[in-house]
Amino acid sequence: MNLRAFEEKLGYTFKNSKLLETALTHRSFAYEKGNKHPDNQRLEFFGDAILDFVIADILFHLYPEAQEGALTKTRCRLVCESTLSLIAKSLEFDTVLKMGKGETALESAKRPGPLADAYEAVIGAIYLDGGMDSVKAFIERHHRPYIE
């Protein structure tokens, strides 16, 4: 799948396509290219924090009577690797994730860890590209089935 078709699946079009390319670049690919291409680890770090915040905000307003413990458990289920990898699989991240030769041979792009990491990196990239409103709309759209 090309990046334009992938953006359609995401429901977000990047102004700066380099951000999306970086979000979809696994460190094994960057290493094989002599680290001339940035990998997605920094965006993953950033996206993880944004995702936690946005999900907490959604739950806080959606369940005004819920106690902190229940909200925390629900947030944890919504941001865990298994949930994120399910969302990433549904969006076909495995078809666009750039991995090194060894990781490609192991079909690592289909494993939960790299899928969840790339999903978080895309969240970080969307925030940098379009701001909080864009990333919140993206997260709400793709997490809605899991929240409900």
C-alpha positions as CSV (number, residue, x, y, z in Angstrom):
1,M,0.0,0.0,0.0
2,N,1.4,3.4,-0.8
3,L,1.4,6.3,1.8
4,R,-1.5,8.2,0.2
5,A,-3.8,5.1,0.4
6,F,-2.5,4.6,4.0
7,E,-3.4,8.2,4.9
8,E,-6.9,7.5,3.6
9,K,-7.2,4.5,5.9
10,L,-5.9,6.6,8.8
11,G,-8.4,9.4,8.0
12,Y,-5.7,11.9,8.2
13,T,-3.6,13.6,5.5
14,F,-0.1,14.8,6.5
15,K,1.1,18.3,5.5
16,N,4.6,17.1,6.3
17,S,4.9,13.5,4.8
18,K,8.4,13.1,6.4
19,L,6.7,12.8,9.8
20,L,4.6,9.9,8.5
21,E,7.6,8.2,6.9
22,T,9.6,8.5,10.2
23,A,6.7,7.2,12.2
24,L,6.7,4.1,9.9
25,T,10.4,3.5,10.1
26,H,11.5,0.7,12.5
27,R,15.0,1.1,14.0
28,S,16.2,-2.0,12.2
29,F,15.6,-0.3,8.9
30,A,17.3,2.9,10.0
31,Y,20.3,0.9,11.3
32,E,20.7,-1.0,8.0
33,K,20.7,2.3,6.2
34,G,23.6,3.6,8.3
35,N,21.2,5.6,10.5
36,K,20.8,8.1,7.6
37,H,17.0,7.7,8.0
38,P,15.5,8.6,11.4
39,D,13.5,5.8,13.1
40,N,10.2,6.1,14.9
41,Q,11.4,5.7,18.5
42,R,11.2,9.4,19.5
43,L,7.8,9.7,17.9
44,E,6.7,6.6,19.7
45,F,7.8,8.1,23.0
46,F,5.8,11.2,22.3
47,G,2.8,9.5,20.9
48,D,2.6,7.2,24.0
49,A,2.3,10.3,26.3
50,I,-0.3,11.9,24.0
51,L,-2.4,8.7,23.8
52,D,-2.4,8.4,27.6
53,F,-3.5,12.0,28.0
54,V,-6.3,11.9,25.3
55,I,-7.7,8.6,26.5
56,A,-7.7,9.9,30.1
57,D,-9.5,13.0,28.9
58,I,-12.1,11.0,27.0
59,L,-12.7,8.6,30.0
60,F,-12.8,11.5,32.5
61,H,-15.6,13.2,30.6
62,L,-17.4,10.1,29.4
63,Y,-17.7,8.5,32.9
64,P,-18.2,11.4,35.3
65,E,-19.2,9.1,38.2
66,A,-16.3,6.6,37.8
67,Q,-13.7,6.4,40.5
68,E,-9.9,6.8,39.8
69,G,-9.2,3.0,40.0
70,A,-11.8,2.1,37.4
71,L,-10.7,4.9,35.1
72,T,-7.1,3.7,35.4
73,K,-7.9,0.1,34.6
74,T,-10.0,1.2,31.6
75,R,-7.3,3.5,30.4
76,C,-4.7,0.7,30.7
77,R,-6.8,-1.7,28.7
78,L,-7.2,1.0,26.0
79,V,-3.5,1.8,25.6
80,C,-2.0,-1.6,26.1
81,E,0.1,-3.3,23.4
82,S,-2.6,-5.8,22.5
83,T,-5.3,-3.1,21.9
84,L,-2.9,-0.9,20.0
85,S,-1.7,-3.7,17.8
86,L,-5.4,-4.7,17.0
87,I,-6.0,-1.1,15.8
88,A,-2.8,-1.0,13.9
89,K,-3.7,-4.3,12.2
90,S,-7.1,-3.1,11.2
91,L,-5.4,0.0,9.6
92,E,-2.9,-2.3,7.8
93,F,0.2,-0.9,9.4
94,D,2.0,-4.2,8.6
95,T,1.8,-3.2,4.9
96,V,3.7,0.1,5.2
97,L,6.0,-0.4,8.2
98,K,9.7,-0.2,7.0
99,M,11.7,-2.9,8.7
100,G,15.3,-4.2,8.3
101,K,15.9,-7.4,6.3
102,G,16.2,-9.6,9.4
103,E,13.0,-8.2,10.9
104,T,11.2,-8.5,7.5
105,A,12.3,-12.2,7.3
106,L,10.8,-12.8,10.8
107,E,7.6,-11.0,9.7
108,S,8.1,-8.7,12.7
109,A,5.7,-6.1,11.1
110,K,2.9,-8.5,12.0
111,R,3.9,-8.8,15.6
112,P,2.1,-6.8,18.4
113,G,5.1,-4.9,19.6
114,P,6.3,-3.2,16.4
115,L,2.6,-2.6,15.4
116,A,1.8,-0.9,18.7
117,D,5.0,1.1,18.6
118,A,4.3,2.3,15.1
119,Y,0.7,3.2,16.0
120,E,2.0,5.4,18.9
121,A,4.6,6.9,16.6
122,V,1.9,7.9,14.1
123,I,0.0,9.5,17.0
124,G,3.1,11.6,17.8
125,A,3.4,12.5,14.1
126,I,-0.2,13.6,13.8
127,Y,0.1,15.8,16.8
128,L,3.3,17.5,15.4
129,D,1.6,17.8,12.0
130,G,-1.9,18.9,12.9
131,G,-2.1,19.7,16.6
132,M,-4.2,18.4,19.5
133,D,-7.6,18.7,17.7
134,S,-6.4,16.5,14.8
135,V,-4.8,13.8,17.1
136,K,-7.8,13.7,19.4
137,A,-10.1,13.2,16.5
138,F,-7.9,10.4,15.2
139,I,-7.7,8.6,18.6
140,E,-11.4,9.0,19.2
141,R,-12.2,7.6,15.8
142,H,-10.0,4.5,16.1
143,H,-10.5,3.8,19.8
144,R,-14.3,4.2,19.8
145,P,-15.1,0.5,19.3
146,Y,-12.8,-0.3,22.3
147,I,-14.2,2.4,24.5
148,E,-17.7,1.4,23.8
